[in-house]
Amino acid sequence: MYSNKNDSCKLYLYEDKTYKFKYPIFFENEIEKGNYEFNDNKITLTRKSFTKIDSVDIGYGCWEDNPDSLLLTFKNLYREPINAIVSFDNSNTKFKTNSLGEIKISYNNLKNQGVISENEEIDKYTIEYKNKVYIPDMTYYKGSRKPNKIDFKLNQFVGEEFAILKRTYNISNDTIYVNDISRKAIGRNNKLMKIK
């Protein structure tokens, strides 16, 4: 078993390669079960999730009034960069990501290609990934400043019965370094130590 300093998080690893992970969320505890594997200096925990997960999660950044360019980033639920194709509004022009899952676009180029007009916002993003089409709801951002950056996290399991979720943590000797649970929940050092 691995535990943090105050015992609020406990990870049980069983010989049959299954695990049970107990950790706090808000004012209660969550218990998650699945399979684990060690690979190099990492442990990967995978589990089936039948909970509804949004098809697209959006991070919207604007830190200047009239930016010259827009950086789009695309990741899957595992926070891995993905190869995606995007088009804007009703334009047939398509843009592909680079190997980092990014597309950097000049607003002037979009205007020159007729994709947007002068001072026009992009209202609709159509994203293609793994033979699926995603059209994120951008209503919340309508009327916002032109973004410098938009991060899209796509649910690659949309339309499927369940999602396979995974957590990958670095492991060193008897310590697992957790990177996706709040420091308030797990403790300042984000560590789970092996309990003998």
Backbone as a printed PyTorch tensor [residue, N CA C, xyz], in Angstrom:
tensor([[[  0.8330,  -1.1810,   0.0000],
         [  0.0000,   0.0000,   0.0000],
         [  0.8850,   1.2540,   0.0000]],

        [[  0.4140,   2.2940,  -0.6970],
         [  1.0820,   3.5950,  -0.7120],
         [  0.1280,   4.6120,  -0.1020]],

        [[  0.6670,   5.5330,   0.6730],
         [ -0.1770,   6.5240,   1.3270],
         [  0.5570,   7.8580,   1.4020]],

        [[ -0.2220,   8.9410,   1.4520],
         [  0.3900,  10.2440,   1.6840],
         [  0.5870,  10.4410,   3.1850]],

        [[  1.1710,  11.5630,   3.5590],
         [  1.5690,  11.7790,   4.9530],
         [  0.3900,  11.7360,   5.9150]],

        [[ -0.7560,  12.3070,   5.5190],
         [ -1.8980,  12.3570,   6.4440],
         [ -2.9370,  11.2620,   6.1740]],

        [[ -2.5830,  10.2620,   5.3580],
         [ -3.4550,   9.1040,   5.0940],
         [ -4.7580,   9.4510,   4.3870]],

        [[ -4.8420,  10.6060,   3.7340],
         [ -6.0760,  10.9370,   3.0100],
         [ -6.1310,  10.2410,   1.6500]],

        [[ -4.9650,   9.8590,   1.1190],
         [ -4.8920,   9.1210,  -0.1490],
         [ -4.2240,   7.7840,   0.1060]],

        [[ -4.8470,   6.7240,  -0.3970],
         [ -4.2590,   5.3900,  -0.2410],
         [ -4.3920,   4.6460,  -1.5560]],

        [[ -3.2760,   4.0770,  -1.9970],
         [ -3.2480,   3.2950,  -3.2290],
         [ -2.8490,   1.8700,  -2.8810]],

        [[ -3.7540,   0.9370,  -3.1420],
         [ -3.5030,  -0.4810,  -2.8850],
         [ -3.1960,  -1.1640,  -4.2140]],

        [[ -2.0650,  -1.8240,  -4.3100],
         [ -1.6790,  -2.5780,  -5.5070],
         [ -1.7210,  -4.0690,  -5.1640]],

        [[ -2.5000,  -4.8190,  -5.9420],
         [ -2.6730,  -6.2420,  -5.6580],
         [ -1.8650,  -7.0850,  -6.6450]],

        [[ -1.5800,  -8.3160,  -6.2590],
         [ -0.7430,  -9.1990,  -7.0740],
         [ -1.3540,  -9.5310,  -8.4300]],

        [[ -2.6780,  -9.4650,  -8.5500],
         [ -3.3230,  -9.7780,  -9.8320],
         [ -3.3390,  -8.5750, -10.7870]],

        [[ -2.5160,  -7.5660, -10.4730],
         [ -2.3650,  -6.3490, -11.2890],
         [ -3.6000,  -5.4450, -11.2480]],

        [[ -4.4300,  -5.5760, -10.2120],
         [ -5.5370,  -4.6480, -10.0130],
         [ -5.1490,  -3.6800,  -8.8910]],

        [[ -5.8640,  -2.5670,  -8.8240],
         [ -5.5890,  -1.5850,  -7.7740],
         [ -6.8880,  -1.0250,  -7.2260]],

        [[ -6.7790,  -0.4320,  -6.0500],
         [ -7.8550,   0.3700,  -5.4690],
         [ -7.2040,   1.6690,  -5.0090]],

        [[ -7.7810,   2.7930,  -5.3940],
         [ -7.2210,   4.1030,  -5.0810],
         [ -8.2860,   4.9060,  -4.3520]],

        [[ -8.0020,   5.2920,  -3.1190],
         [ -8.9270,   6.1050,  -2.3270],
         [ -8.3130,   7.4920,  -2.1760]],

        [[ -9.0900,   8.5200,  -2.5340],
         [ -8.5810,   9.8850,  -2.4140],
         [ -9.7450,  10.8340,  -2.1550]],

        [[ -9.4830,  11.9730,  -1.5050],
         [-10.5730,  12.9040,  -1.1760],
         [-10.9340,  13.8130,  -2.3520]],

        [[-12.2410,  14.0800,  -2.4760],
         [-12.7210,  15.1310,  -3.3780],
         [-13.7540,  15.9350,  -2.5970]],

        [[-13.5860,  17.2140,  -2.5430],
         [-14.4410,  18.1040,  -1.7630],
         [-14.5580,  17.5680,  -0.3410]],

        [[-15.7740,  17.1710,   0.0900],
         [-15.9570,  16.7550,   1.4760],
         [-16.1950,  15.2480,   1.6070]],

        [[-15.8110,  14.4960,   0.5960],
         [-15.9970,  13.0480,   0.6670],
         [-14.8120,  12.3490,   0.0200]],

        [[-14.8380,  11.0270,   0.0400],
         [-13.7710,  10.2450,  -0.5680],
         [-14.2590,   9.5690,  -1.8380]],

        [[-13.3850,   9.4530,  -2.7910],
         [-13.6450,   8.7280,  -4.0360],
         [-12.8490,   7.4320,  -3.9800]],

        [[-13.4540,   6.3550,  -4.4450],
         [-12.7290,   5.0880,  -4.5410],
         [-12.7740,   4.6480,  -5.9950]],

        [[-11.6070,   4.3940,  -6.5280],
         [-11.4520,   4.0420,  -7.9440],
         [-10.7690,   2.6830,  -8.0140]],

        [[-11.2260,   1.8580,  -8.9600],
         [-10.6340,   0.5240,  -9.1200],
         [-10.2960,   0.2870, -10.5780]],

        [[ -9.2250,  -0.4580, -10.8150],
         [ -8.8210,  -0.7610, -12.1860],
         [ -7.5900,  -1.6440, -12.1990]],

        [[ -6.7920,  -1.5060, -13.2450],
         [ -5.5720,  -2.2930, -13.4170],
         [ -4.3570,  -1.3700, -13.4240]],

        [[ -3.2120,  -1.9260, -13.0570],
         [ -1.9900,  -1.1240, -13.0670],
         [ -0.8790,  -1.8820, -13.7840]],

        [[  0.1160,  -1.0980, -14.2350],
         [  1.3330,  -1.7040, -14.7740],
         [  2.5050,  -0.7610, -14.5320]],

        [[  3.6650,  -1.3520, -14.3330],
         [  4.8950,  -0.5910, -14.1890],
         [  5.6030,  -0.5780, -15.5320]],

        [[  6.1620,   0.5710, -15.8920],
         [  6.8920,   0.6990, -17.1400],
         [  7.9830,   1.7420, -16.9190]],

        [[  9.2360,   1.3550, -17.0590],
         [ 10.3690,   2.2350, -16.7540],
         [ 10.2240,   2.7330, -15.3190]],

        [[ 10.2440,   4.0300, -15.1370],
         [ 10.0930,   4.5980, -13.7970],
         [  8.7030,   5.1940, -13.6110]],

        [[  7.7090,   4.5190, -14.1710],
         [  6.3390,   5.0240, -14.1000],
         [  5.3860,   3.9030, -13.7130]],

        [[  4.2650,   4.3160, -13.1250],
         [  3.1490,   3.3990, -12.8970],
         [  1.9450,   3.9890, -13.6230]],

        [[  1.2300,   3.1390, -14.3560],
         [  0.0360,   3.5790, -15.0720],
         [ -1.1710,   2.8510, -14.4980]],

        [[ -2.1660,   3.6320, -14.1010],
         [ -3.4190,   3.0970, -13.5740],
         [ -4.4970,   3.2960, -14.6350]],

        [[ -5.1710,   2.2260, -15.0550],
         [ -6.2500,   2.3580, -16.0530],
         [ -7.5410,   1.8110, -15.4720]],

        [[ -8.6590,   2.4400, -15.8740],
         [ -9.9680,   2.0220, -15.3760],
         [-11.0470,   2.3620, -16.3950]],

        [[-12.1470,   1.6450, -16.3270],
         [-13.3090,   1.9660, -17.1460],
         [-14.1320,   3.0240, -16.4270]],

        [[-14.6310,   3.9940, -17.1770],
         [-15.5060,   5.0130, -16.5990],
         [-16.8100,   5.0510, -17.3900]],

        [[-17.9230,   4.8540, -16.6910],
         [-19.2340,   4.9280, -17.3170],
         [-19.8710,   6.2940, -17.0830]],

        [[-19.1730,   7.1550, -16.3730],
         [-19.6530,   8.5150, -16.1060],
         [-19.5930,   9.3380, -17.3860]],

        [[-20.5840,  10.2050, -17.5990],
         [-20.5960,  11.0510, -18.7960],
         [-19.4510,  12.0620, -18.7260]],

        [[-18.6790,  12.1190, -19.7750],
         [-17.5590,  13.0610, -19.8580],
         [-17.8260,  13.9810, -21.0390]],

        [[-17.6570,  15.2850, -20.8430],
         [-17.8790,  16.2340, -21.9440],
         [-17.0550,  15.8520, -23.1490]],

        [[-17.5990,  16.1140, -24.3350],
         [-16.8670,  15.7800, -25.5620],
         [-15.6600,  16.6930, -25.7550]],

        [[-15.7810,  17.9560, -25.3110],
         [-14.6710,  18.9160, -25.4400],
         [-14.5860,  19.7510, -24.1690]],

        [[-13.3800,  19.9070, -23.6540],
         [-13.1240,  20.8120, -22.5430],
         [-12.2730,  21.9520, -23.1160]],

        [[-12.6330,  23.1850, -22.7820],
         [-11.9980,  24.3540, -23.4190],
         [-11.2570,  25.1990, -22.3870]],

        [[-10.0350,  25.5790, -22.7380],
         [ -9.2870,  26.5830, -21.9770],
         [ -9.0840,  27.7810, -22.8940]],

        [[ -9.5270,  28.9690, -22.4780],
         [ -9.5680,  30.1530, -23.3490],
         [ -8.6900,  31.2370, -22.7460]],

        [[ -7.6470,  31.6470, -23.4570],
         [ -6.7300,  32.6500, -22.9230],
         [ -6.6440,  33.8930, -23.7980]],

        [[ -6.8360,  35.0400, -23.1790],
         [ -6.6330,  36.3020, -23.9070],
         [ -5.9270,  37.2730, -22.9660]],

        [[ -4.7000,  37.6390, -23.3190],
         [ -3.9270,  38.5140, -22.4460],
         [ -3.5010,  39.8050, -23.1280]],

        [[ -4.0040,  40.0320, -24.3470],
         [ -3.7920,  41.3440, -24.9810],
         [ -5.0250,  41.6950, -25.7990]],

        [[ -5.1950,  42.9740, -26.0800],
         [ -6.4290,  43.4390, -26.7140],
         [ -6.6270,  42.9620, -28.1410]],

        [[ -5.6140,  43.0270, -28.9450],
         [ -5.7980,  42.6650, -30.3490],
         [ -4.6110,  41.8270, -30.8160]],

        [[ -4.5960,  40.5640, -30.4650],
         [ -3.4260,  39.7280, -30.7820],
         [ -3.2520,  39.5290, -32.2830]],

        [[ -2.0070,  39.2990, -32.6960],
         [ -1.7020,  39.0470, -34.1090],
         [ -2.0130,  37.6190, -34.5060]],

        [[ -1.8920,  36.7070, -33.5330],
         [ -2.0420,  35.2930, -33.8850],
         [ -2.8180,  34.5370, -32.8130]],

        [[ -3.2290,  33.3490, -33.1970],
         [ -3.9940,  32.4740, -32.3270],
         [ -3.2860,  31.1270, -32.2720]],

        [[ -3.0130,  30.6480, -31.0550],
         [ -2.4130,  29.3330, -30.8710],
         [ -3.5000,  28.3870, -30.3830]],

        [[ -3.7260,  27.3120, -31.1370],
         [ -4.6810,  26.2810, -30.7490],
         [ -3.9020,  25.0420, -30.3320]],

        [[ -4.2600,  24.4500, -29.1950],
         [ -3.6190,  23.2050, -28.7790],
         [ -4.7000,  22.1330, -28.6280]],

        [[ -4.3440,  20.9000, -28.9690],
         [ -5.2930,  19.7910, -28.9430],
         [ -4.6800,  18.6230, -28.1720]],

        [[ -5.4250,  18.1360, -27.1760],
         [ -4.9920,  16.9730, -26.4060],
         [ -6.1820,  16.0410, -26.2190]],

        [[ -5.8880,  14.7830, -25.9010],
         [ -6.9570,  13.8420, -25.5920],
         [ -7.1660,  13.8030, -24.0790]],

        [[ -8.0120,  12.8990, -23.6120],
         [ -8.2850,  12.8180, -22.1760],
         [ -7.0540,  12.4650, -21.3630]],

        [[ -6.0560,  11.8550, -22.0170],
         [ -4.8310,  11.4880, -21.3180],
         [ -3.8370,  12.6400, -21.2710]],

        [[ -4.2590,  13.8010, -21.7500],
         [ -3.4190,  14.9940, -21.8250],
         [ -2.2280,  14.7960, -22.7660]],

        [[ -2.4240,  13.9360, -23.7670],
         [ -1.3960,  13.7080, -24.7850],
         [ -1.7220,  14.5620, -26.0080]],

        [[ -0.7150,  15.1790, -26.6400],
         [ -0.9660,  15.9290, -27.8750],
         [ -1.5230,  14.9940, -28.9450]],

        [[ -2.4600,  15.4980, -29.7430],
         [ -3.0900,  14.6770, -30.7780],
         [ -3.0270,  15.3760, -32.1270]],

        [[ -3.1870,  14.5920, -33.1840],
         [ -3.2750,  15.1340, -34.5380],
         [ -4.7380,  15.3980, -34.8540]],

        [[ -5.0720,  16.6450, -35.0450],
         [ -6.4550,  17.0340, -35.3240],
         [ -6.4690,  17.9770, -36.5200]],

        [[ -7.6520,  18.1440, -37.0810],
         [ -7.8740,  19.0750, -38.1880],
         [ -8.9910,  20.0090, -37.7490]],

        [[ -8.8350,  21.3100, -38.0050],
         [ -9.8650,  22.2680, -37.5930],
         [-10.2200,  23.1880, -38.7540]],

        [[-11.4990,  23.5570, -38.8100],
         [-11.9530,  24.5910, -39.7320],
         [-12.8040,  25.5750, -38.9340]],

        [[-12.9800,  26.7820, -39.4830],
         [-13.6530,  27.8530, -38.7520],
         [-14.9100,  28.3000, -39.4700]],

        [[-15.9270,  28.5990, -38.6690],
         [-17.2080,  29.0860, -39.1790],
         [-17.6580,  28.2300, -40.3620]],

        [[-17.9630,  28.8410, -41.5000],
         [-18.4410,  28.0630, -42.6470],
         [-17.3780,  27.9120, -43.7310]],

        [[-16.1240,  28.1430, -43.3700],
         [-15.0340,  28.0570, -44.3410],
         [-14.6720,  26.6030, -44.6240]],

        [[-14.2630,  26.3340, -45.8610],
         [-13.7890,  24.9940, -46.2330],
         [-12.2930,  24.8300, -45.9850]],

        [[-11.6120,  25.9130, -45.6100],
         [-10.1780,  25.8510, -45.3500],
         [ -9.9400,  25.0670, -44.0550]],

        [[ -9.0300,  24.0880, -44.1350],
         [ -8.7460,  23.2540, -42.9750],
         [ -7.2910,  23.4220, -42.5570]],

        [[ -7.0640,  23.3460, -41.2660],
         [ -5.7360,  23.4930, -40.6970],
         [ -5.4080,  22.2320, -39.8990]],

        [[ -4.1640,  21.7490, -40.0390],
         [ -3.7410,  20.5250, -39.3490],
         [ -2.7440,  20.8670, -38.2490]],

        [[ -2.7810,  20.0800, -37.1950],
         [ -1.8470,  20.2800, -36.0870],
         [ -0.4460,  19.8190, -36.4680]],

        [[  0.5280,  20.3530, -35.7600],
         [  1.8940,  19.8570, -35.8990],
         [  2.0860,  18.6660, -34.9510]],

        [[  3.3020,  18.1830, -34.8150],
         [  3.5570,  16.9920, -33.9840],
         [  3.3140,  17.2460, -32.4920]],

        [[  3.2410,  18.5070, -32.0900],
         [  2.9640,  18.8540, -30.6950],
         [  1.4750,  19.0500, -30.4320]],

        [[  0.6440,  18.8040, -31.4530],
         [ -0.7940,  19.0010, -31.3070],
         [ -1.1830,  20.4650, -31.3320]],

        [[ -0.3950,  21.2960, -32.0380],
         [ -0.6220,  22.7430, -32.0570],
         [ -0.8700,  23.2510, -33.4730]],

        [[ -1.6310,  24.3320, -33.5290],
         [ -1.8100,  25.0900, -34.7740],
         [ -1.6380,  26.5540, -34.4060]],

        [[ -0.6870,  27.2320, -35.0600],
         [ -0.5280,  28.6740, -34.8390],
         [ -0.9950,  29.3730, -36.1050]],

        [[ -1.9550,  30.2720, -35.9400],
         [ -2.5990,  30.9220, -37.0790],
         [ -2.5240,  32.4310, -36.9100]],

        [[ -2.1770,  33.1130, -37.9830],
         [ -2.1840,  34.5660, -37.9850],
         [ -3.6070,  35.0490, -38.2910]],

        [[ -4.0990,  35.9810, -37.4870],
         [ -5.4270,  36.5410, -37.7460],
         [ -5.4660,  37.2180, -39.1210]],

        [[ -4.3340,  37.8510, -39.5170],
         [ -4.2860,  38.4770, -40.8410],
         [ -4.4350,  37.4440, -41.9520]],

        [[ -3.7850,  36.2810, -41.7890],
         [ -3.9190,  35.2190, -42.7990],
         [ -5.3570,  34.7290, -42.8920]],

        [[ -6.0230,  34.5950, -41.7480],
         [ -7.4280,  34.1780, -41.7590],
         [ -8.2810,  35.1960, -42.5100]],

        [[ -7.9570,  36.4660, -42.2940],
         [ -8.7040,  37.5350, -42.9720],
         [ -8.4040,  37.5120, -44.4750]],

        [[ -7.1230,  37.3660, -44.8390],
         [ -6.7360,  37.3430, -46.2560],
         [ -7.3020,  36.1390, -47.0030]],

        [[ -7.4880,  35.0170, -46.2950],
         [ -8.0530,  33.8270, -46.9210],
         [ -9.5760,  33.8530, -46.9490]],

        [[-10.1620,  34.9100, -46.3890],
         [-11.6150,  35.0230, -46.3910],
         [-12.3020,  34.1690, -45.3340]],

        [[-11.5180,  33.6690, -44.3880],
         [-12.1060,  32.8400, -43.3290],
         [-12.8670,  33.7210, -42.3440]],

        [[-12.2950,  34.8890, -42.0140],
         [-12.9830,  35.8640, -41.1590],
         [-12.8710,  37.2400, -41.8050]],

        [[-13.7610,  38.1520, -41.4050],
         [-13.7010,  39.5430, -41.8700],
         [-12.9310,  40.3690, -40.8510]],

        [[-12.6960,  41.6170, -41.1870],
         [-12.0010,  42.5420, -40.2900],
         [-12.7050,  42.5890, -38.9380]],

        [[-11.9560,  42.4270, -37.8600],
         [-12.4590,  42.4800, -36.4810],
         [-13.5640,  41.4690, -36.1710]],

        [[-13.7070,  40.4550, -36.9970],
         [-14.7390,  39.4470, -36.7600],
         [-14.2090,  38.3630, -35.8170]],

        [[-15.1090,  37.8380, -35.0060],
         [-14.7570,  36.7270, -34.1260],
         [-14.9750,  35.4130, -34.8600]],

        [[-14.2730,  34.3910, -34.4220],
         [-14.5470,  33.0440, -34.9200],
         [-15.6540,  32.4880, -34.0280]],

        [[-16.7910,  32.1580, -34.6320],
         [-17.9250,  31.6760, -33.8470],
         [-17.9590,  30.1610, -33.7280]],

        [[-17.4760,  29.4860, -34.7480],
         [-17.6410,  28.0290, -34.7800],
         [-16.3200,  27.3560, -35.1280]],

        [[-15.9330,  26.3980, -34.3050],
         [-14.7510,  25.5820, -34.5510],
         [-15.2480,  24.1650, -34.8480]],

        [[-14.8580,  23.6100, -35.9780],
         [-15.2000,  22.2270, -36.3110],
         [-13.9020,  21.4340, -36.2830]],

        [[-13.8310,  20.4670, -35.3770],
         [-12.5970,  19.7120, -35.1470],
         [-12.8140,  18.2660, -35.5610]],

        [[-11.8820,  17.7410, -36.3410],
         [-11.9290,  16.3410, -36.7470],
         [-10.7750,  15.6030, -36.0660]],

        [[-11.1330,  14.4850, -35.4300],
         [-10.1250,  13.6780, -34.7500],
         [-10.5990,  12.2310, -34.6970]],

        [[ -9.7860,  11.3220, -35.2150],
         [-10.0850,   9.8780, -35.2060],
         [-11.4800,   9.5780, -35.7520]],

        [[-11.7770,  10.0960, -36.9270],
         [-13.0650,   9.8600, -37.6020],
         [-14.2690,  10.3590, -36.8150]],

        [[-14.0310,  11.2760, -35.8670],
         [-15.1330,  11.8850, -35.1180],
         [-15.0800,  13.3930, -35.3420]],

        [[-16.2430,  14.0210, -35.3020],
         [-16.3220,  15.4690, -35.4850],
         [-16.8000,  16.0990, -34.1780]],

        [[-16.0720,  17.1100, -33.7350],
         [-16.3830,  17.8200, -32.5010],
         [-16.6930,  19.2730, -32.8590]],

        [[-17.8030,  19.7770, -32.3360],
         [-18.1410,  21.1930, -32.5230],
         [-18.3600,  21.7800, -31.1260]],

        [[-17.2900,  22.3070, -30.5230],
         [-17.4180,  22.8210, -29.1560],
         [-18.3740,  24.0050, -29.0730]],

        [[-19.0710,  24.0850, -27.9630],
         [-19.9960,  25.1950, -27.7240],
         [-19.1870,  26.4020, -27.2490]],

        [[-19.0750,  27.4000, -28.1110],
         [-18.2830,  28.5890, -27.8000],
         [-19.1580,  29.7510, -27.3150]],

        [[-20.4300,  29.4820, -27.0220],
         [-21.3750,  30.5310, -26.6240],
         [-20.8610,  31.3400, -25.4400]],

        [[-20.2730,  30.6630, -24.4710],
         [-19.7910,  31.3250, -23.2630],
         [-18.7720,  32.4180, -23.5890]],

        [[-18.0080,  32.2440, -24.6690],
         [-16.9180,  33.1700, -25.0000],
         [-17.3380,  34.2470, -25.9920]],

        [[-18.5860,  34.2080, -26.4510],
         [-19.0580,  35.1950, -27.4350],
         [-18.9700,  36.5830, -26.8250]],

        [[-18.3780,  37.5030, -27.5450],
         [-18.2220,  38.8670, -27.0430],
         [-16.9510,  39.0550, -26.2200]],

        [[-16.2150,  37.9740, -25.9630],
         [-14.9400,  38.0980, -25.2510],
         [-13.8950,  38.7010, -26.1860]],

        [[-12.7740,  39.0880, -25.6180],
         [-11.6760,  39.5560, -26.4520],
         [-11.1990,  38.4220, -27.3510]],

        [[-10.5830,  38.8040, -28.4700],
         [-10.0030,  37.7900, -29.3510],
         [ -8.9660,  37.0070, -28.5670]],

        [[ -9.0180,  35.6910, -28.6350],
         [ -8.0770,  34.8990, -27.8300],
         [ -6.6770,  34.8560, -28.4280]],

        [[ -5.6880,  34.7660, -27.5550],
         [ -4.3100,  34.4720, -27.9610],
         [ -4.1340,  32.9620, -28.0890]],

        [[ -4.8700,  32.2250, -27.2270],
         [ -4.6820,  30.7820, -27.1690],
         [ -5.9810,  30.1090, -26.7440]],

        [[ -6.2680,  28.9740, -27.3760],
         [ -7.3860,  28.1320, -26.9450],
         [ -6.8610,  26.7030, -26.8490]],

        [[ -7.0960,  26.0840, -25.6950],
         [ -6.7140,  24.6890, -25.4790],
         [ -7.9700,  23.8340, -25.5660]],

        [[ -7.9440,  22.8350, -26.4390],
         [ -9.0620,  21.9070, -26.5720],
         [ -8.6240,  20.5340, -26.0660]],

        [[ -9.3690,  19.9890, -25.1050],
         [ -9.1400,  18.6160, -24.6690],
         [-10.3240,  17.7930, -25.1660]],

        [[-10.0640,  16.8380, -26.0580],
         [-11.1220,  16.0700, -26.6980],
         [-11.2840,  14.7090, -26.0330]],

        [[-12.5370,  14.3170, -25.8560],
         [-12.8630,  12.9980, -25.3250],
         [-12.8620,  12.0090, -26.4820]],

        [[-11.8260,  11.1950, -26.5780],
         [-11.6900,  10.2630, -27.6980],
         [-12.6750,   9.1030, -27.6270]],

        [[-13.4500,   9.0140, -26.5370],
         [-14.3910,   7.9120, -26.3610],
         [-15.8450,   8.3290, -26.5880]],

        [[-16.0620,   9.5070, -27.1590],
         [-17.4290,   9.9750, -27.4160],
         [-18.1810,   8.9320, -28.2400]],

        [[-19.4220,   8.6460, -27.8340],
         [-20.2490,   7.6920, -28.5640],
         [-19.9980,   6.2430, -28.1940]],

        [[-19.0210,   5.9940, -27.3240],
         [-18.7290,   4.6310, -26.9120],
         [-19.3810,   4.3480, -25.5650]],

        [[-19.5150,   3.0750, -25.2330],
         [-20.2200,   2.6670, -24.0120],
         [-19.5260,   3.1760, -22.7530]],

        [[-18.2110,   3.2000, -22.7650],
         [-17.4600,   3.6830, -21.6080],
         [-16.1430,   4.2700, -22.1000]],

        [[-15.5120,   5.0290, -21.2140],
         [-14.1820,   5.5890, -21.5010],
         [-13.1590,   4.7980, -20.7050]],

        [[-11.9860,   4.6500, -21.2750],
         [-10.8710,   4.0460, -20.5400],
         [-10.0040,   5.2110, -20.0890]],

        [[ -9.9810,   5.4520, -18.8000],
         [ -9.2070,   6.5650, -18.2590],
         [ -7.9030,   6.0340, -17.6820]],

        [[ -6.8990,   6.8750, -17.7150],
         [ -5.6320,   6.4360, -17.1330],
         [ -4.9310,   7.5730, -16.4270]],

        [[ -4.1590,   7.1780, -15.4460],
         [ -3.2770,   8.0870, -14.7130],
         [ -1.8770,   7.5060, -14.8450]],

        [[ -0.8950,   8.3520, -15.1350],
         [  0.4900,   7.8950, -15.1950],
         [  1.3110,   8.7480, -14.2320]],

        [[  1.9880,   8.0710, -13.3100],
         [  2.7620,   8.7580, -12.2900],
         [  4.2160,   8.2950, -12.3340]],

        [[  5.1220,   9.2150, -12.0530],
         [  6.5310,   8.8460, -11.8760],
         [  6.6790,   8.1140, -10.5490]],

        [[  7.5780,   7.1470, -10.5600],
         [  7.8250,   6.3770,  -9.3420],
         [  9.3350,   6.2630,  -9.1500]],

        [[  9.7830,   6.4500,  -7.9200],
         [ 11.1970,   6.3460,  -7.5990],
         [ 11.3300,   5.6400,  -6.2560]],

        [[ 12.0300,   4.5060,  -6.2890],
         [ 12.1660,   3.6860,  -5.0840],
         [ 10.7810,   3.3880,  -4.5030]],

        [[ 10.5060,   3.8830,  -3.2970],
         [  9.2270,   3.6140,  -2.6400],
         [  8.2940,   4.8230,  -2.6550]],

        [[  8.4750,   5.7200,  -3.6390],
         [  7.6760,   6.9440,  -3.6910],
         [  7.0070,   7.0920,  -5.0490]],

        [[  5.7040,   7.3860,  -5.0250],
         [  4.9390,   7.6920,  -6.2390],
         [  4.6320,   9.1800,  -6.1980]],

        [[  4.8980,   9.8820,  -7.3070],
         [  4.6740,  11.3260,  -7.3960],
         [  3.3790,  11.5700,  -8.1730]],

        [[  2.3570,  12.0110,  -7.4560],
         [  1.0270,  12.2080,  -8.0250],
         [  0.9440,  13.5970,  -8.6480]],

        [[  0.4290,  13.6660,  -9.9010],
         [  0.4270,  14.9500, -10.6080],
         [ -0.9710,  15.4390, -10.9940]],

        [[ -2.0280,  14.7600, -10.5450],
         [ -3.3580,  15.1650, -11.0070],
         [ -4.3980,  15.2470,  -9.8950]],

        [[ -3.9400,  15.3180,  -8.6600],
         [ -4.8470,  15.4950,  -7.5260],
         [ -4.4060,  16.7550,  -6.7940]],

        [[ -5.3680,  17.5420,  -6.3780],
         [ -5.0940,  18.8210,  -5.7330],
         [ -4.1310,  18.6730,  -4.5550]],

        [[ -3.2100,  19.6160,  -4.4380],
         [ -2.2590,  19.6110,  -3.3180],
         [ -2.9950,  19.7050,  -1.9780]],

        [[ -4.1430,  20.3670,  -1.9790],
         [ -4.9180,  20.4650,  -0.7330],
         [ -5.3790,  19.0800,  -0.2960]],

        [[ -5.6760,  18.2260,  -1.2650],
         [ -6.1770,  16.8860,  -0.9420],
         [ -5.0480,  15.9370,  -0.5760]],

        [[ -3.9480,  16.0270,  -1.2920],
         [ -2.9010,  15.0060,  -1.1260],
         [ -1.7430,  15.4680,  -0.2500]],

        [[ -1.5700,  16.7660,  -0.1310],
         [ -0.4490,  17.2660,   0.6720],
         [  0.5290,  18.0260,  -0.1870]],

        [[  1.3270,  18.8110,   0.4600],
         [  2.2140,  19.7550,  -0.2120],
         [  3.1770,  19.1040,  -1.2010]],

        [[  3.6700,  17.9170,  -0.8910],
         [  4.6950,  17.3000,  -1.7360],
         [  4.1530,  16.3810,  -2.8330]],

        [[  2.8450,  16.1750,  -2.8580],
         [  2.2150,  15.3110,  -3.8620],
         [  2.8750,  13.9340,  -3.9240]],

        [[  3.1710,  13.3580,  -2.7620],
         [  3.8650,  12.0690,  -2.7150],
         [  3.0050,  11.0090,  -2.0450]],

        [[  3.0920,   9.8000,  -2.5740],
         [  2.5650,   8.6230,  -1.8890],
         [  3.7790,   7.7500,  -1.5530]],

        [[  3.9100,   7.4100,  -0.2890],
         [  5.0420,   6.6090,   0.1670],
         [  4.5830,   5.1720,   0.4170]],

        [[  5.4410,   4.2230,   0.1020],
         [  5.1110,   2.8210,   0.3470],
         [  5.1210,   2.5570,   1.8530]],

        [[  4.0290,   1.9290,   2.3060],
         [  3.9140,   1.5690,   3.7150],
         [  4.2560,   0.0940,   3.8350]],

        [[  5.2390,  -0.2170,   4.6130],
         [  5.6940,  -1.6230,   4.7400],
         [  4.6800,  -2.4390,   5.5100]]])
